[in-house]
Each structure stands twice: as structure tokens, then as C-alpha cells.
Amino acid sequence: MKSMYDIRQLLKKFGTYIYTGNKIGDLELMEMEIEELQNYGFIQKEDYISAKLLLRKEMAIIRDQQAREGESK
């Protein structure tokens, strides 16, 4: 997996569509769904690890952006 699009496509294969309007919330829900898919053996370990890393990286980027926006106000 190389992008958030890949993660969304993977979740879509299992009928999971996530959009709450809250970016961090969406990423947290995706992370939970990926964990469940791994626990039940529906996805390979490599896909699980790469998805988790991408989600964590994206969360860090968004939190940094929010922190910078908070400082400028």
C-alpha cells in the first residue's frame, strides 16, 4: 500500500466506507477497521503493517497542520 487511496480501496472491498467529516476521526475508524480485518485474517500481515504506518503518518501530518493553525490564530 502506497497511499490513503489504497487503504480506502481495501476497505471498500469489504464493504466499509468511512466519512464522518472529521479527518482524524476518519483515520481512527480506518485504523480500527484495518485491525479487525487483520484479527479475522482477511488481510495479509504486510498489508496490515503498511496500512497502519500510512494511517499513523497521515494522522501526524494532520495534527501538525492543526497545531500550526492553532498557533497562528
N, C-alpha and C positions, 0 to 999 in steps of 0.2 A: 504494500500500500504506500502510495506516494503523496496523497492529498486528501483533504476533507471530502472531496467528491467521491473518492474511492470508498471511504467509510460509509458515506450516505448510500452509495450503491450496494454495498454489502448488507447494510441494514434493510434496504429496500427488498433484497432477495428474500428476506424473512418476514416481509410484510410490516416493517417498522418504519414509520415516518415521524420524524421529530421536528416540531417547530412550535415554540412557545412564545417567541418574540423576545426572549431573554437569551443572549448569546451564551453566557456562562451556564445558564440552566440547560440549554440545549446540549452543550458539550458534556455536562454532568450526566444527563439522561442517556446520551450516546455511550458514555463510558459504562454506565450500569448495564445497558443492553449488550454491549460487547462482552462484558464479564459473564452475563447469563449465557450467551451463546457459547462461550468457552467452557463454562461449567457443565453444560449439557453435551459438549463435544460436537457442536455444529460447525465450528470453525477451527482451523489449524492453529497451533501454538504460534507460528510465525506471524500469521495474520493478527492474532490477538495482541502480540507484543508490539508490532508496528502500529496498530490502531491506537493502543494505549499511549505510545510515545507521541504520535501525532496529536492526539487529543490533549495531552498534557502540555505540549508545546503551544498549541493554539490557545489554551486557557491562559498560559503565562503571557502570551502576546496581548491578549485582550485585557488582562488585569493590568499590565504595564501601561497600555493606552488609557485605561480608565484612571489610573493613578496620575498620569501626566495631565489628563483633562481636569482632574480634581485640583491639581496644583495651580493651574492657570486661571482658575475661577476666583 
